Amino acid sequence: MALTPRLVRACRGEEVDRTPAWLMRQAGRYLPEYRKVREAHSLLDICADAELTSKVTLQPLERFDLDAAIIFADILLPLVPMGIDLDFVPGKGPVIQNPIQSPSDVEALKPFDPRDHLSPTLEAITSVRRQVNQDTAVIGFAGAPFTLASYLIEGGPTKNFGRVKSFMSNEPEAFLALMTKLREVSGRWLTAQAEAGADALQLFDTWAGWLNPITYEKQVMEHSRFVFHNLKGTGCPTIHFAVGAPHLIELLSQAGSDVLGVDWRLSIDEAWNRFSMDCAIQGNLDPTALLGSEQHIRRAVIDVMQRVDQRPGHIFNLGHGMLPQTPPHSVTIAMDAVRSYEATAA
């Protein structure tokens, strides 16, 4: 009988022998072995090669005491088969050469089957699932409709989200059509990842925190809810994560995920007390804590663990992604601090 991964059990609010821990962007630029791969391959090259994707995904598990592998990919990958000209520019990030500027641009977005167009990532999920032990979860992920829409309309990173907010107010019907298309994309993409062997699925609504509660509830929440509702048939627990969104905590928790990821801007106990305890929680160490001394790291980890107070349904993680300048040894210290705290508290 197959063992259910510890993280999956925690997502369901079940008792576990230890707090499952993983870190957003745990595979990436802070690891010297990843930088070596990048010397010969671009990010898109890696994502187009199942063997390279698997290799990079597994790198942090070979170093650290982690309970999950999150597949190495990018939330913007599904935009390419929709007809978007996407590139990752060093020092700038993702750049879209043909951003959405009009209703006709929305109409021009092409439907696609992720099993055909994004097969290397799916093959990598299957490969990683075979290579890790049964108690290690494999996490698939996708961008939430609003975050994908933001990149599509802004054309890349932005400081004020002026273009997407303007589009939402000036072209409400086109924005609705765009969100409807993107929710189908995110849902199909996550379903395909579940079919490939993912044990849990995370929806990144990275930019939802830039919205006020009224706008989020009226123009965004229903689309994330659609995604989560349609993933129930996969059997995989779902995680919902947004950055800079303490003002949306209650609404985010109502979108339908099994777990709500919270960033570092709100203490984890306060966040959990603001939504149903039936929903598990993920987080929320400040990523910059890993830039400090060993004593600072341990204090910061213990603070998170004490605030959770051993309540079932906690997944230890960062309050956002790993910073590129993070010393790898700091991750070792943080994971040891989680395990040491539990051993002392037991």
N, C-alpha and C positions, 0 to 999 in steps of 0.2 A: 504494500500500500504506500503510495507516494506521500511524502511529508509535506504539509502545508507550510510555506515559508513563514518565518517569524513575523516579518513585516506585514504579510497578508492578514495574519491573525490579529495583529495590533490594529490594523485598519478597520477590522470588524469589532473592535472594542473588547476582544478576548484577552484573558490573562496570558502573559508570556513569561518565559524564564528570564528574559532580560530585555531592556528597551532596545528595539531595533534602531540602528543608526546608519544613515548614509548622508551624503553631502551634495547639494546641487552644484553642478559643474565640477564634480569630483574627478572627472577625466578632462584634462585640458592643460592650459599653458603653464601652470605652476609646476608641472612635473617635467623633469629633464628628459625622461624617456619619450614623453609626448612631443616635446620640442624637437627631438631628434627625428621623429616621424615627419614633423612638419617641414623639416629642412628639405625633404624630397617630395612632399605632397601638400597640395592646398587642402583647405577644409572640404571643399566640394569634391576633390579627388578621393579623400578618405570616405566621405559619405557615399560615393559611387562604387566603393569596393567593399564587399561584405567581409573579406578577410581582414582588411585594415580597420574597418569599423569594429569588428570583434576584438582585435588586438588592443586598440585604444580603450575600448570599453572596459577591458579586464585589467588594464594597467593599475588603477588604484586598488583593486582587490588584491593584487599581488603584494602591495605595500602595507595596506591598512586593514584593521579589524572592522570591516564593514558588513552590513547585513543585506545589501542590495547592490546590484549593478544597474545603472541607468544607461540605456543604449546611447552611444555617441551619435548625435545627429544635430539638426538645427530646426527650430520651429518653422523656418521659412521654406524648407525643402518642398512642401506641397504646392508652393506658388509657381514653381518652375513649369510643371506640366500643365498649369492653367494658362500658360502663355506669357509669364512674367520673366523679364530679362534681369536676373539677379546675379550680383557679384559681391564678394567680400573683399573690401579694400583695406589693406593694412593701415592701422592707425585711425580708421574711420568706421569700420564695421560694415554691415550690409548696405548695399546701394542698389536701388531699383531704377533701371533706366527708363522704364515705361510705366510710371505710377498712374493710379486711378485719378482722373481729373473730371470725368463727366459720366452721366448715366450710360452713354454708349460704351465707355470703357468697362463698366460693370457687365454689360450685356456680352462683351467680347470674351470674358473669362470662360475658359473651356472646362467642361467636366472631364474627369479622368478616373481610372481605376488604380488605386495605389498598389495593388498587387502586380500590375504591369509596370508602372512608372517609378515606383519607389522600392522595387524588389530587393536591392542590396541591403537596405536597412532591415527588411523583414527576414532575409536570410541570416543576417547577423544576429537578430534576436533569437532565432532558432538555434544558431551555433552557440551563442553565449549560454542559453538555457541548458544545453547539453554539457557545457564545460564547468559550470558552477555547481556547488553541492545543492542538495534539495532544499536546505534551509535558507539558502540565499535567494532573494527575490530578484527577478528581472523586471525592470520598470520601463514601460514604453511611455511616450509623451507626445503632445501636440500643442500648438498654439491655439489659444481660445479665439473665437471669431473676432472680438473687438481688437485684440492685439494684432492679429493678422491684418485686419482692416486698417489699423493705424499705420503699419509699415507700408501697406499698399498705397495709401493716400499720401502719406508724408514722403515716401520715396526713400526712407532710411531713418536713422536716428533723428530725434527732434528734442528741443528743449521746452516747447510750449504746446505742442499738439494743435496748433492753430489751424492747420489745413484739415485735419480730420474733424475737428469740432465744427469748423465752418461747413464742411460737407454734410455733417449730421443735421445741421440746422437749415441749410439752404437747399439740400437735396434729400429730404427725408425718405422719399419713396425709393430713390436709388440706393441710399444707405441701407434701407431695409432689405432690398434685393441683394445687396452685397453681403450683408450679414447672413441672410438665408442661404446663399451659396456657400459661404465659409463654414457655417455650422454643419452643412452636409459633408464638406471636405474633412473637417476635424473629426466628425463622428466616424466616417468611413475609414479614415487613416488610423484612428485608435482601435477600431474593430479589427482591422487587418493585423495590427500589432498584437492584439490579444490572440487572434487565430495563429499567429506565428510562434506564440509561446510566452508572451509577456504575462507576468503574474499580477501586476498592478499598473494603473494608467494615470498619468498626471497631466492635467490641463493647465498650461501656463497662461494666465491672463495678466501678463507682465505690466501692461499699461493701464489697467482698469482703475488704479488709484488716482489717475488724473481726472476722473469724472466725479461729479457731485452725485449724491445718492439718488436724486430724482432722475437725472439723466441715465444713470446706471440701471435703475429699476425699469424705466420706460423703454429704453432703446437697446439694452445690452443683456440684461439678466436672462430674459426668456430664451436667448440663443444658447447661452451656456447650459441652461436647464435642459434644453432640447438635446444637447450632446450627452449630458449625464443620463438622462432618461433612456436614451437609445443604447447606452452602454451597459445597462443592467442585464441584458441578455448574455453578455460575454462571461459573466461570472467573476470578472476582475473587479476588485475594489478600486475606487477612483479618488484622486487627490486634486484639490483645487487650490491654486496658488496665485496671489496677486501681490504686487509690490506697492508699498506706500499707501495702504488702504485700510487703516484703522477705522476710518469713518464709514467703511462699507462692510465691516465684519458681519453684522447681522444679515445683510442682504447676500453676501457671498455664501454664508452658511445655508441659505435657503435655496441656493441654485441646484442642490441635489447630489453633491458629492458625498462620499463616505468619510473623507478626511478633509479638513481645512488646513492648508499651510499658512502660517502667519510670519510676517517679517519681524525684524528686531525693533520696530518703532513702538511696539506695544508689548508689555510683559506678557508672557505666555499664560499665566494664571488669569490675568484680567481678560485676555482675549477669550479664553475657554469659558469663563463665567458669563460672557456676553452672548453665547449661543448654546444650543442644546448639547448637553453632555452625551447625547446619543451619537453625536458626530465626533470622530476622533480628531486629533490635532497633530500637526507636524511643525517642528521648529525648535527654537528660533534664535540660535546664537548669532550675534552680530559678526559678520565675516571679518571685520577688522580686528576682532578679538584675537584671531590667529596670527596677527602681526605683532602681538605683544610678547612679553616674557612668559616663561613657563608658568610662573606663579599667577600671572594675569589670566592666562588661558584657563588654568584650572579653576580659578575663582569664578570666571564667567560661565564655564560649563556647570559648575556646582549650583550657581544661582538658577540656571534654567531647570536643573533636575530638582532642586528643592521646591521651586514654584509648582512643578507638576505634582510633586508629593506622591509619586508612585501610582497615580490614578491610571487605570487601564486605558489604552487607546492613544498613547503618546509615541510618536516617532521622532527621535532626535535628529535634527538637521540644522543647517544654517538658516538665517533669516533672509538670505538671498544667495546668489552664486558665489563660489570660491573666487577670490581675487587673484589675478595673475601673479602678484608678487608674494603670495603666501609661501613661506618655507615649508616644504613637505614634512619636516620633523614636527611642525606645529600640529599637523593633522594627527600624527601618532600620539602626541601629548593629549589632544582633545579626546580621542577615542579611549585612551587609557583613563582619562578623568571620568568619562561616562561609566566605564566598567568598574573603576575603583569606588566611585560613589555608590553604585548599586551593591557592591560587595560589603561596603561599610553599613549601608542602610538595611541590608537584609537581616 
